[in-house]
Amino acid sequence: MKALTKIILSIAILCGGSMLVGAIRTASGGSTGGLSAFVIMPAIIAGIAAIWRYNSNNKTEDTNKTLKKD
């Protein structure tokens, strides 16, 4: 993936996660995100980390490697 696509996806994940935490906070009537924030925020961090670790090189690798005896 190109860097611009990664940046756009990261921003989209942050916005979506923030809206989700806000909706849960509003529905529960609390002033904080509560326990849902402890579940959603690590998922957001893991998603962003996965996006930035993804390598889109389309190199074909030989997956049928066999060991040769000498």
N, CA, C and O of each residue as an XYZ file, in Angstrom:
280
protein
N       0.834     -1.174      0.000
C       0.000      0.000      0.000
C       0.879      1.237      0.000
O       1.972      1.245      0.566
N       0.406      2.226     -0.613
C       1.122      3.490     -0.603
C       0.902      4.197      0.731
O      -0.059      3.908      1.444
N       1.782      5.108      1.056
C       1.718      5.808      2.335
C       0.441      6.638      2.465
O      -0.135      6.719      3.550
N      -0.002      7.248      1.379
C      -1.214      8.065      1.444
C      -2.431      7.211      1.778
O      -3.289      7.636      2.552
N      -2.515      6.022      1.209
C      -3.624      5.123      1.501
C      -3.581      4.695      2.960
O      -4.623      4.602      3.610
N      -2.391      4.434      3.477
C      -2.255      4.046      4.877
C      -2.690      5.173      5.806
O      -3.331      4.927      6.827
N      -2.345      6.403      5.454
C      -2.741      7.549      6.266
C      -4.254      7.713      6.253
O      -4.861      7.952      7.297
N      -4.863      7.586      5.085
C      -6.318      7.731      4.970
C      -7.031      6.634      5.762
O      -8.004      6.914      6.462
N      -6.559      5.394      5.658
C      -7.177      4.307      6.410
C      -6.994      4.490      7.915
O      -7.898      4.169      8.688
N      -5.851      4.995      8.338
C      -5.619      5.237      9.763
C      -6.569      6.295     10.300
O      -7.122      6.144     11.389
N      -6.757      7.360      9.542
C      -7.684      8.413      9.952
C      -9.109      7.883      9.995
O      -9.871      8.223     10.900
N      -9.474      7.051      9.021
C     -10.820      6.483      8.999
C     -11.065      5.577     10.211
O     -12.148      5.597     10.796
N     -10.068      4.797     10.579
C     -10.213      3.931     11.760
C     -10.340      4.765     13.029
O     -11.159      4.458     13.895
N      -9.533      5.816     13.144
C      -9.626      6.681     14.323
C     -10.991      7.363     14.421
O     -11.577      7.436     15.501
N     -11.488      7.858     13.298
C     -12.795      8.519     13.302
C     -13.910      7.531     13.635
O     -14.797      7.829     14.435
N     -13.857      6.362     13.018
C     -14.884      5.358     13.278
C     -14.869      4.882     14.715
O     -15.926      4.725     15.327
N     -13.700      4.652     15.257
C     -13.597      4.221     16.651
C     -14.054      5.294     17.623
O     -14.702      5.001     18.628
N     -13.715      6.529     17.320
C     -14.152      7.632     18.181
C     -15.668      7.783     18.152
O     -16.292      8.033     19.183
N     -16.253      7.632     16.976
C     -17.719      7.702     16.883
C     -18.378      6.550     17.630
O     -19.415      6.731     18.269
N     -17.779      5.370     17.549
C     -18.327      4.211     18.242
C     -18.266      4.384     19.752
O     -19.241      4.093     20.445
N     -17.148      4.848     20.269
C     -17.025      5.092     21.703
C     -17.991      6.190     22.135
O     -18.613      6.090     23.192
N     -18.117      7.228     21.329
C     -19.050      8.319     21.648
C     -20.493      7.856     21.653
O     -21.278      8.267     22.508
N     -20.851      6.997     20.697
C     -22.228      6.489     20.651
C     -22.525      5.613     21.864
O     -23.615      5.684     22.432
N     -21.571      4.799     22.253
C     -21.769      3.945     23.426
C     -21.844      4.800     24.690
O     -22.651      4.536     25.581
N     -21.002      5.817     24.758
C     -21.017      6.704     25.922
C     -22.349      7.435     26.026
O     -22.895      7.569     27.121
N     -22.879      7.909     24.901
C     -24.151      8.610     24.898
C     -25.298      7.678     25.262
O     -26.198      8.058     26.011
N     -25.266      6.463     24.734
C     -26.336      5.506     25.014
C     -26.347      5.075     26.475
O     -27.407      4.814     27.043
N     -25.166      5.001     27.079
C     -25.114      4.575     28.476
C     -25.356      5.728     29.442
O     -25.585      5.499     30.630
N     -25.308      6.949     28.955
C     -25.557      8.110     29.796
C     -24.381      8.478     30.677
O     -24.526      9.309     31.574
N     -23.258      7.903     30.454
C     -22.085      8.189     31.274
C     -21.273      9.336     30.718
O     -21.502      9.795     29.599
N     -20.327      9.791     31.507
C     -19.471     10.889     31.050
C     -18.160     10.371     30.473
O     -17.409     11.130     29.859
N     -17.878      9.075     30.667
C     -16.672      8.490     30.106
C     -17.056      7.352     29.177
O     -18.218      6.948     29.133
N     -16.103      6.844     28.448
C     -16.363      5.735     27.531
C     -16.666      4.439     28.244
O     -17.262      3.528     27.670
N     -16.258      4.356     29.494
C     -16.514      3.157     30.265
C     -15.659      1.991     29.823
O     -14.562      2.166     29.293
N     -16.176      0.806     30.048
C     -15.439     -0.403     29.733
C     -15.288     -0.603     28.228
O     -14.334     -1.242     27.784
N     -16.208     -0.072     27.448
C     -16.122     -0.233     25.998
C     -14.881      0.437     25.423
O     -14.322     -0.032     24.431
N     -14.452      1.526     26.039
C     -13.247      2.208     25.554
C     -12.010      1.339     25.752
O     -11.066      1.415     24.965
N     -12.008      0.509     26.805
C     -10.875     -0.383     27.041
C     -10.845     -1.536     26.045
O      -9.813     -2.186     25.880
N     -11.958     -1.791     25.390
C     -12.014     -2.848     24.385
C     -11.775     -2.272     22.992
O     -11.056     -2.866     22.189
N     -12.370     -1.131     22.706
C     -12.315     -0.556     21.371
C     -10.959      0.089     21.078
O     -10.441     -0.058     19.971
N     -10.385      0.785     22.029
C      -9.112      1.470     21.784
C      -7.962      0.518     21.452
O      -7.206      0.808     20.525
N      -7.788     -0.605     22.160
C      -6.743     -1.540     21.728
C      -7.010     -2.127     20.339
O      -6.076     -2.413     19.591
N      -8.292     -2.303     20.001
C      -8.622     -2.789     18.661
C      -8.244     -1.757     17.606
O      -7.771     -2.114     16.527
N      -8.448     -0.491     17.911
C      -8.058      0.580     16.992
C      -6.534      0.590     16.819
O      -6.030      0.693     15.700
N      -5.819      0.483     17.923
C      -4.359      0.485     17.860
C      -3.850     -0.712     17.070
O      -2.931     -0.583     16.261
N      -4.447     -1.879     17.305
C      -4.033     -3.082     16.574
C      -4.351     -2.954     15.082
O      -3.570     -3.401     14.242
N      -5.482     -2.353     14.754
C      -5.829     -2.151     13.349
C      -4.871     -1.223     12.639
O      -4.464     -1.485     11.507
N      -4.511     -0.146     13.297
C      -3.568      0.796     12.694
C      -2.185      0.154     12.552
O      -1.503      0.354     11.548
N      -1.782     -0.611     13.554
C      -0.494     -1.300     13.466
C      -0.483     -2.308     12.323
O       0.523     -2.452     11.629
N      -1.593     -3.000     12.128
C      -1.677     -3.974     11.033
C      -1.631     -3.285      9.677
O      -1.029     -3.803      8.737
N      -2.260     -2.128      9.572
C      -2.226     -1.381      8.314
C      -0.789     -0.980      7.979
O      -0.357     -1.121      6.835
N      -0.052     -0.483      8.969
C       1.295      0.004      8.710
C       2.303     -1.119      8.539
O       3.352     -0.913      7.929
N       2.008     -2.313      9.068
C       2.904     -3.447      8.877
C       2.667     -4.168      7.559
O       3.525     -4.923      7.101
N       1.514     -3.941      6.948
C       1.167     -4.651      5.723
C       2.122     -4.269      4.602
O       2.366     -3.087      4.359
N       2.654     -5.267      3.927
C       3.572     -5.044      2.826
C       2.896     -5.524      1.557
O       2.587     -6.710      1.437
N       2.661     -4.646      0.621
C       1.889     -4.995     -0.569
C       2.760     -5.389     -1.757
O       2.330     -5.271     -2.905
N       3.962     -5.849     -1.499
C       4.787     -6.312     -2.605
C       4.162     -7.564     -3.184
O       3.850     -8.506     -2.455
N       3.982     -7.576     -4.476
C       3.339     -8.701     -5.137
C       4.367     -9.677     -5.690
O       4.238    -10.150     -6.819
N       5.357     -9.967     -4.918
C       6.386    -10.909     -5.341
C       5.856    -12.323     -5.131
O       5.300    -12.644     -4.081
N       6.035    -13.144     -6.126
C       5.620    -14.527     -5.975
C       6.766    -15.308     -5.350
O       7.896    -15.292     -5.837
N       6.451    -15.968     -4.293
C       7.462    -16.742     -3.603
C       7.228    -18.220     -3.870
O       6.093    -18.654     -4.070
N       8.278    -18.964     -3.872
C       8.171    -20.402     -4.064
C       7.780    -21.031     -2.730
O       8.612    -21.180     -1.836
N       6.509    -21.396     -2.605
C       6.034    -21.967     -1.354
C       6.227    -23.473     -1.306
O       5.996    -24.090     -0.266
N       6.639    -24.067     -2.400
C       6.843    -25.506     -2.443
C       8.323    -25.855     -2.320
O       8.841    -26.681     -3.072
N       8.973    -25.238     -1.396
C      10.390    -25.490     -1.194
C      10.570    -26.857     -0.541
O       9.855    -27.205      0.399
N      11.493    -27.596     -1.029
C      11.790    -28.901     -0.433
C      13.230    -28.947      0.011
O      14.107    -28.309     -0.572
N      13.450    -29.702      1.037
C      14.823    -29.848      1.514
C      15.535    -30.891      0.662
O      14.982    -31.942      0.336
N      16.752    -30.576      0.320
C      17.547    -31.492     -0.499
C      18.588    -32.161      0.378
O      19.285    -31.509      1.155
N      18.677    -33.456      0.241
C      19.705    -34.181      0.981
C      20.989    -34.177      0.176
O      20.970    -34.341     -1.044
N      22.079    -33.992      0.850
C      23.382    -33.983      0.168
C      23.942    -35.362      0.053
O      25.030    -35.543     -0.492
